[in-house]
Amino acid sequence: MKKLIKIFALVLLMMNAGMALAQKSKTIKEVPVDLPKDRVIQEITRLSALSGGVVGLSAIHVESGKRITQNDQGHFPMASSYKVPIAIELLTKVDSGKLTLDQLIPIEISDLHPGSGLMSERFNWPGNTKPPLALSIRSLLELMLLISDNSATDVCLRLAGGASAVNSCMKRLGIQGLRVDRPTSLLIADWLGVPMGSSVTWSNPRFDSLSKKLLPEQTKVSSKKFDEDLKDTSTPAAMSELLLKLYTQPILKSESKALLLDIMRRCETGLTRIKGVLPPATEVMHKTGTIGMTTNDVGIITLPNDGGHVVISVFVKSSEKEVPERERAIAEVSRAVYDYFLLNR
């Protein structure tokens, strides 16, 4: 009998201990992780040095409003990330009924411009005077944002009403610190130092002829001047504010917003930038930019387990390191931001 009593007492003691442990475990899970913000900023500063240049960052947790920033008021060349504000103004015209997504746009030989993309590669062959080509506005948007096609971008910019129309759109939306000034053709020409002139109809033979005459020293001087120019620049804060408004406010009709975000979700460039070291299958809607000493990526990250969303703009300028090294810096900074907001929401 005494032996049974001892066994019963031992079982009771173990049950009480288990309940206490379970309660303690439950208590631990309910305590939020609080990573010091200053420590995260210090780590971002350390990681930024990998770029070999100046890094600007603006990251906003959409649902809580918490922010992480670095040089977010500095002006950085947008490069191809400026295709986001161009797309927003173009879709604004679609929403107003001035244009339709299915509208076919004839492509002329003067529309085939240098730089990234498929249009010039496929249709700018020697002796071709009129490409047998017409593309819908939807297709032009896809080419501009999916593969960063420069020829498609310049057609989209023209259809949007030009740089002044895009800037008026930004002003109307309350975006300060972001400006669009040139089509990609002139942007590239200015970076290289090719004196094309803005009032002359674009000519690829003329561009090729002038670019061949450039000396390496001239291109280096032009590249540095381009890096310091305010034209076609944005602050990280302005770009993130634009993305935040796109995601949270009705600046576009729901169909246009869904189309733009879907194309950005399927973006095929910059897979080693914001997405570079994030967990596999992390959803990122983004747009990249690269020219000269500049490498960028801007977008919206979806956090796991209902953690919300992070608007993020990471710009690198004034870097003489190779692009993969700049991309690594963007990836590491983006992961630090991801971890911070995942654990501090």
Legacy VTK file of the C-alpha trace (Angstrom):
# vtk DataFile Version 3.0
C-alpha trace
ASCII
DATASET POLYDATA
POINTS 345 float
0.000 0.000 0.000
2.805 2.403 0.900
4.449 1.543 -2.413
1.269 2.468 -4.328
1.030 5.768 -2.462
4.651 6.617 -3.404
3.985 5.804 -7.056
0.839 7.935 -7.059
2.713 10.855 -5.460
5.506 10.560 -8.052
3.016 10.568 -10.938
1.257 13.615 -9.463
4.587 15.427 -9.080
5.498 14.681 -12.705
2.105 15.911 -13.935
2.498 19.178 -12.022
6.002 19.636 -13.410
4.756 18.995 -16.943
1.947 21.502 -16.549
4.377 24.089 -15.220
6.729 23.470 -18.139
3.901 23.758 -20.647
2.757 26.998 -19.025
6.315 28.336 -19.135
6.629 27.325 -22.793
3.360 29.080 -23.578
4.560 32.191 -21.787
7.806 32.211 -23.767
5.941 31.989 -27.077
3.782 34.958 -26.183
6.735 37.238 -25.465
7.541 39.225 -28.654
11.095 39.254 -29.932
12.534 42.751 -29.721
15.602 43.213 -31.871
17.201 46.593 -31.138
16.707 48.832 -34.157
20.106 50.463 -33.759
21.805 47.063 -33.947
19.973 46.279 -37.192
20.991 49.631 -38.675
24.600 48.954 -37.672
24.437 45.599 -39.455
22.936 47.213 -42.561
25.755 49.765 -42.559
28.292 46.935 -42.362
26.627 45.001 -45.175
26.368 48.130 -47.334
30.150 48.316 -47.485
30.091 45.172 -49.633
28.734 47.294 -52.496
31.829 49.447 -52.802
29.615 52.505 -53.168
26.853 54.484 -51.480
23.772 52.531 -50.425
20.387 54.122 -49.919
17.590 52.209 -48.195
13.973 52.848 -47.352
12.011 49.915 -45.946
8.476 50.163 -44.546
6.442 47.454 -42.867
3.084 48.141 -44.480
0.810 46.934 -41.681
2.660 48.482 -38.702
4.251 51.516 -40.330
7.665 50.676 -38.839
10.613 51.867 -40.909
14.289 51.139 -41.446
16.239 53.733 -43.416
19.731 54.630 -44.529
20.569 57.612 -46.744
16.875 57.617 -47.660
16.878 61.325 -48.587
19.863 61.060 -50.916
19.355 61.220 -54.680
20.220 58.058 -56.605
20.022 57.311 -60.354
16.912 55.174 -60.801
18.132 53.448 -63.966
15.393 50.999 -65.005
13.546 51.214 -61.700
12.080 54.438 -63.156
9.898 52.156 -65.252
7.584 51.808 -62.231
6.437 55.474 -62.233
6.198 55.346 -66.050
3.913 52.292 -65.767
1.744 54.014 -63.152
1.155 57.057 -65.363
0.510 54.884 -68.422
-2.057 52.820 -66.508
-3.619 56.045 -65.219
-4.319 56.938 -68.844
-5.762 53.465 -69.388
-8.004 53.938 -66.352
-9.224 57.286 -67.714
-10.177 55.694 -71.042
-7.584 57.597 -73.097
-5.841 54.323 -73.927
-6.750 50.634 -73.819
-4.552 47.692 -72.907
-5.452 45.879 -76.135
-4.675 48.909 -78.314
-2.067 47.993 -80.951
0.893 50.354 -81.323
2.896 50.226 -84.594
6.637 49.978 -83.927
8.886 52.070 -86.159
12.585 51.585 -86.822
13.253 54.743 -84.774
11.579 53.015 -81.785
14.300 50.373 -81.598
16.760 51.656 -79.012
19.999 50.375 -77.437
20.239 48.562 -74.131
18.402 45.665 -72.581
15.466 43.849 -74.131
14.281 41.798 -77.092
12.763 44.303 -79.506
16.050 45.718 -80.826
17.678 42.290 -80.888
14.869 40.711 -82.908
13.882 43.502 -85.301
16.834 45.879 -85.736
18.634 43.882 -88.433
20.853 45.541 -91.113
18.848 47.130 -93.907
15.532 46.877 -92.081
13.616 50.117 -92.597
10.203 49.178 -91.228
9.777 46.403 -88.659
6.670 44.273 -89.392
5.538 44.788 -85.851
2.674 46.166 -83.767
2.335 45.464 -80.059
-0.494 45.975 -77.602
0.005 48.313 -74.672
-0.321 45.292 -72.386
2.550 43.595 -74.235
4.680 46.743 -74.064
4.096 46.921 -70.301
5.082 43.281 -69.927
8.278 43.781 -71.945
9.153 46.948 -70.010
8.731 45.422 -66.564
9.389 41.703 -67.037
12.662 41.870 -68.965
13.327 45.627 -68.742
13.117 46.148 -72.510
14.359 49.677 -73.220
12.642 50.066 -76.600
9.293 49.083 -75.065
9.960 51.513 -72.215
10.487 54.472 -74.519
7.271 53.674 -76.380
5.450 53.417 -73.027
6.915 56.748 -71.923
5.718 58.378 -75.143
2.223 56.908 -74.734
2.152 58.081 -71.118
2.658 61.648 -72.336
6.396 61.949 -71.806
8.475 62.789 -68.764
6.406 65.865 -67.886
3.237 63.767 -67.627
4.961 61.249 -65.351
6.278 64.046 -63.126
2.827 65.644 -62.973
1.457 62.268 -61.878
4.068 62.046 -59.111
3.204 65.566 -57.946
-0.507 64.723 -57.936
0.229 61.648 -55.792
2.299 63.720 -53.349
5.592 62.024 -54.229
8.529 64.365 -53.646
12.095 63.520 -54.612
11.439 61.422 -57.734
11.831 62.796 -61.246
11.787 61.356 -64.764
13.599 63.368 -67.450
14.698 61.250 -70.417
13.825 58.176 -72.448
16.236 55.287 -71.942
17.925 56.023 -75.284
19.087 59.479 -74.178
19.778 58.251 -70.649
22.225 55.673 -72.033
23.715 58.213 -74.459
24.361 60.680 -71.626
25.928 57.965 -69.487
28.324 57.030 -72.273
28.922 60.622 -73.332
27.402 60.223 -76.828
26.193 63.682 -77.987
22.867 62.603 -79.504
20.829 65.711 -78.701
17.248 65.561 -77.452
15.642 67.355 -80.415
16.831 64.934 -83.122
14.865 61.810 -84.125
16.659 58.774 -82.754
18.984 57.026 -85.182
20.765 53.809 -84.272
23.393 54.208 -87.028
24.176 57.689 -85.732
24.404 56.418 -82.150
26.684 53.554 -83.199
28.897 55.883 -85.238
29.302 58.441 -82.439
29.825 55.835 -79.705
32.686 54.236 -81.658
34.579 57.538 -81.583
34.558 57.750 -77.803
37.780 57.243 -75.883
37.729 55.263 -72.591
38.723 58.422 -70.702
35.717 60.280 -72.112
33.316 57.515 -71.103
34.771 57.442 -67.582
34.256 61.192 -67.179
30.706 60.944 -68.545
29.888 58.057 -66.217
30.998 60.033 -63.171
29.038 63.078 -64.321
25.986 60.874 -64.867
26.346 59.468 -61.350
26.146 62.999 -59.893
23.351 64.283 -62.155
19.916 64.863 -60.603
18.060 63.902 -63.781
16.138 60.624 -63.573
16.868 60.188 -59.877
14.870 59.317 -56.812
15.402 59.259 -53.105
14.824 55.824 -51.580
12.115 57.457 -49.455
10.240 58.733 -52.532
10.347 55.393 -54.349
9.133 53.503 -51.285
6.358 56.041 -50.750
5.224 55.487 -54.344
5.206 51.708 -53.882
3.359 52.072 -50.574
0.642 54.166 -52.218
0.418 51.723 -55.111
-0.127 48.844 -52.670
-2.389 50.504 -50.111
-4.270 53.320 -51.864
-6.569 53.439 -54.910
-4.169 55.391 -57.126
-5.098 52.969 -59.925
-8.262 51.036 -60.635
-8.211 47.564 -59.087
-7.693 45.840 -62.452
-4.712 48.045 -63.338
-3.193 47.661 -59.896
-3.539 43.882 -60.077
-1.940 43.816 -63.536
1.035 45.948 -62.485
1.713 43.954 -59.311
1.347 40.668 -61.190
3.935 41.718 -63.778
6.286 42.859 -61.011
5.757 39.515 -59.269
6.907 37.758 -62.434
9.916 40.044 -62.993
12.730 38.029 -64.588
15.657 40.348 -63.785
17.647 40.791 -60.571
17.055 37.366 -59.047
20.180 37.803 -56.893
19.175 41.204 -55.508
16.219 41.599 -53.098
15.298 37.929 -53.638
18.918 36.775 -53.478
19.135 35.291 -49.959
15.492 35.362 -48.902
13.863 32.004 -48.108
12.873 30.079 -51.247
9.403 30.852 -52.611
9.257 34.245 -50.855
6.928 36.438 -52.905
8.622 39.605 -54.149
7.015 42.094 -56.544
9.907 44.206 -57.790
11.730 46.140 -60.503
15.470 46.364 -60.960
17.765 48.993 -62.419
21.382 48.893 -63.607
23.588 51.420 -65.376
27.228 52.385 -64.939
28.076 52.639 -61.253
24.436 52.132 -60.269
22.595 48.935 -59.282
19.088 49.005 -57.764
16.089 46.931 -56.793
12.750 48.180 -55.481
9.655 46.229 -54.565
7.271 44.658 -52.078
8.087 41.552 -50.007
5.415 39.285 -48.519
6.433 37.963 -45.092
5.438 34.408 -44.055
2.819 33.399 -41.466
0.652 36.496 -41.899
3.657 38.674 -41.090
2.502 41.399 -43.441
4.374 43.104 -46.254
7.537 45.166 -46.592
7.977 47.933 -49.140
11.690 48.217 -49.870
13.925 50.349 -52.082
17.649 49.592 -52.172
19.851 51.814 -54.340
23.594 51.567 -54.929
25.546 54.341 -56.651
29.172 55.429 -57.121
30.443 51.846 -57.070
33.339 50.651 -59.189
32.878 47.066 -58.046
31.443 44.463 -60.378
27.637 44.183 -60.535
27.516 40.774 -58.748
29.225 42.326 -55.712
26.707 45.174 -55.625
23.914 42.629 -55.996
25.243 40.693 -53.022
25.105 43.861 -50.907
21.476 44.442 -51.954
20.619 40.818 -51.134
22.259 40.903 -47.691
20.693 44.237 -46.766
17.287 42.981 -47.906
17.646 39.849 -45.751
18.525 41.955 -42.708
15.380 44.024 -43.312
13.299 40.881 -43.840
14.493 39.322 -40.555
13.960 42.512 -38.594
10.362 43.008 -39.667
9.560 39.299 -39.394
10.605 39.317 -35.739
9.396 42.824 -34.845
5.830 43.145 -35.968
LINES 1 346
345 0 1 2 3 4 5 6 7 8 9 10 11 12 13 14 15 16 17 18 19 20 21 22 23 24 25 26 27 28 29 30 31 32 33 34 35 36 37 38 39 40 41 42 43 44 45 46 47 48 49 50 51 52 53 54 55 56 57 58 59 60 61 62 63 64 65 66 67 68 69 70 71 72 73 74 75 76 77 78 79 80 81 82 83 84 85 86 87 88 89 90 91 92 93 94 95 96 97 98 99 100 101 102 103 104 105 106 107 108 109 110 111 112 113 114 115 116 117 118 119 120 121 122 123 124 125 126 127 128 129 130 131 132 133 134 135 136 137 138 139 140 141 142 143 144 145 146 147 148 149 150 151 152 153 154 155 156 157 158 159 160 161 162 163 164 165 166 167 168 169 170 171 172 173 174 175 176 177 178 179 180 181 182 183 184 185 186 187 188 189 190 191 192 193 194 195 196 197 198 199 200 201 202 203 204 205 206 207 208 209 210 211 212 213 214 215 216 217 218 219 220 221 222 223 224 225 226 227 228 229 230 231 232 233 234 235 236 237 238 239 240 241 242 243 244 245 246 247 248 249 250 251 252 253 254 255 256 257 258 259 260 261 262 263 264 265 266 267 268 269 270 271 272 273 274 275 276 277 278 279 280 281 282 283 284 285 286 287 288 289 290 291 292 293 294 295 296 297 298 299 300 301 302 303 304 305 306 307 308 309 310 311 312 313 314 315 316 317 318 319 320 321 322 323 324 325 326 327 328 329 330 331 332 333 334 335 336 337 338 339 340 341 342 343 344
